[in-house]
Amino acid sequence: MPIKASILVFIGDPVDYTKYRHAALFFEFPNGSTCVMHVEGSPGEFVFRAYDNYNPERSRKLARKIPVAELQDSISEVSIRGVISRTLVKNARDDADWNCQNWVGDALVRMVTNGHLNASQRDSAIGAMTDVLLDAKDE
């Protein structure tokens, strides 16, 4: 059974603006475990976090779960965790506009670079994420 990769988009807080919508990567592993990986914080203070056995369906703030791909059987959970956890978290002064949404895109680029996704899968996922981000209700 392959690893399933998805993007989670959550409703913005305190108001549902595009820039406040939160994005994360979500993985479902063949052994039944799950993991959400994302960055939390504010500009200049973002930190990477991974939460095991997370169930996004329990969140009232989940706007959408976007399927990215079912990964090849040869790709391991250890490999996925390593690639994603090493995605650069940008906290420099020049990165004031960078956020969790950008981090998801950067992580997907790393997955392509490491042979876990192809560019078409990445582009489709980023396009779908962008559509959901732009669906923010308070704009």
C-alpha positions in Angstrom: 0.0 0.0 0.0 1.5 3.4 -1.0 2.0 6.5 1.2 -0.7 9.0 0.5 0.4 12.7 0.4 -2.1 15.5 0.8 -2.2 19.3 1.5 -4.3 20.5 4.4 -5.7 24.0 4.2 -7.3 25.5 7.3 -9.6 28.5 7.7 -7.9 31.7 8.6 -7.7 33.0 12.1 -8.7 35.5 13.5 -10.4 36.3 10.2 -10.6 34.1 7.1 -8.3 36.0 4.7 -6.2 34.3 2.2 -3.0 35.4 4.0 -4.3 33.9 7.3 -5.2 30.5 5.9 -2.9 27.8 7.2 -1.4 25.1 5.0 0.3 21.9 6.0 1.4 18.6 4.5 -0.3 15.4 5.6 0.9 11.8 5.1 -1.0 8.6 5.5 1.4 5.7 5.9 0.8 2.0 5.0 1.0 0.9 8.7 -2.1 3.1 9.4 -0.2 6.0 11.0 -0.4 9.5 9.9 1.7 12.7 10.2 1.0 16.3 9.6 4.1 18.5 8.9 4.1 22.2 8.8 5.6 25.5 10.1 4.0 27.4 12.9 4.6 30.9 14.1 4.8 34.4 12.6 7.2 36.1 10.2 10.7 35.8 11.6 9.7 33.2 14.2 8.5 30.2 12.2 9.4 26.7 13.4 8.9 23.3 11.8 6.6 20.9 13.6 5.5 17.3 12.9 2.5 15.7 14.7 2.0 12.0 14.5 -1.4 10.3 14.3 -3.1 13.5 13.5 -6.7 13.3 12.2 -7.5 16.4 10.2 -11.2 15.5 9.9 -11.6 16.3 13.6 -10.6 20.0 13.1 -13.5 22.4 12.7 -11.1 24.7 10.9 -10.2 22.3 8.0 -11.2 24.0 4.8 -10.0 21.2 2.5 -7.8 18.1 2.3 -6.2 18.2 -1.2 -4.8 14.9 -2.5 -1.3 15.3 -3.9 -0.3 11.8 -4.8 0.0 8.2 -3.9 3.8 7.7 -3.7 5.7 4.8 -5.1 5.9 1.7 -2.9 9.7 2.1 -2.8 9.5 5.4 -0.9 9.7 4.9 2.8 8.2 6.8 5.7 11.8 7.5 6.9 12.7 9.1 3.6 9.5 11.3 3.5 10.1 12.5 7.1 13.7 13.3 6.3 13.0 15.2 3.1 10.2 17.2 4.5 11.8 18.0 7.9 14.9 19.4 6.1 12.8 21.9 4.1 14.2 25.3 4.8 12.3 27.5 7.3 12.8 31.1 6.2 13.1 33.6 9.1 15.4 36.3 7.7 14.3 39.9 7.4 14.1 39.5 3.7 11.5 36.8 4.2 8.7 38.9 5.9 6.2 37.8 3.2 7.1 34.1 3.5 4.7 31.8 5.4 3.3 28.3 5.9 1.8 28.4 2.4 5.2 29.0 0.9 6.8 26.3 3.0 4.3 23.7 1.6 5.4 24.8 -1.9 9.1 24.6 -0.9 8.5 21.1 0.6 6.8 19.9 -2.6 9.8 21.1 -4.6 12.1 19.1 -2.4 9.9 16.0 -2.9 10.3 16.5 -6.7 14.1 17.0 -6.3 14.3 13.8 -4.3 12.2 11.8 -6.8 9.1 11.4 -4.6 6.8 13.4 -6.9 7.0 14.6 -10.4 6.7 18.2 -11.4 3.2 17.8 -12.8 1.9 16.4 -9.5 3.6 19.3 -7.6 2.1 21.9 -10.0 -1.4 20.4 -9.7 -1.2 20.3 -5.9 0.1 23.9 -5.7 -2.7 25.0 -8.1 -5.4 23.3 -6.0 -3.9 24.7 -2.8 -4.0 28.2 -4.3 -7.6 27.8 -5.3 -8.6 26.8 -1.7 -6.5 29.7 -0.2 -8.3 32.1 -2.5 -11.7 30.8 -1.3 -11.2 32.7 2.0 -14.7 33.9 3.1 -13.8 37.2 4.7 -12.2 38.8 1.7 
